[in-house]
Amino acid sequence: MDIPDSPRYYSALQIGIATLVGGPLAGGYLASRDYALFGEPDKGRVVIIVSCIIIVGLIYIGSVLPERTPRSGLAFIVAIAYRAYASYALEPAIAHRKSEGWLQYSWWRTLGLSLLFLVAILAIAVAAVSMLNLS
């Protein structure tokens, strides 16, 4: 049975899946939370900024690809990259925290946050397209 007040972390796999479901900002948020919980909030802020830059880059890449080119592969590439980054950058700290009794956040929490990011990004996209159509 889990102790409710135990400190928690997001695993590299959770960060990768969050990126696949909710986009780079979702994965970046989970990684930034780990950094903040591990006492390195500056690294967490950098991850959020880089995630925003990645979103802009993906939008650009999607706009210059030929029309019939499938774009879903980009999401998988980015999710794999986020998981690889989290494994490299966070797994040593996670292993240390596990030995101190830290627990992994639940998958329900991870998926819920990922879906919230997905809905927020879709709402922003719909608002942006609506504003462009009004012009």
Secondary structure, DSSP 8 states (H G I E B T S, - for coil): ---TTS-EE--HHHHHHHHHHH-HHHHHHHHHHHHHHTT-HHHHHHHHHHHHHHHHHHHHHHHHS-TTS--HHHHHHHHHHHHHHHHHHHHHHHHHHHHTT-EE--HHHHHHHHHHHHHHHHHHHHHHHHHHHH-
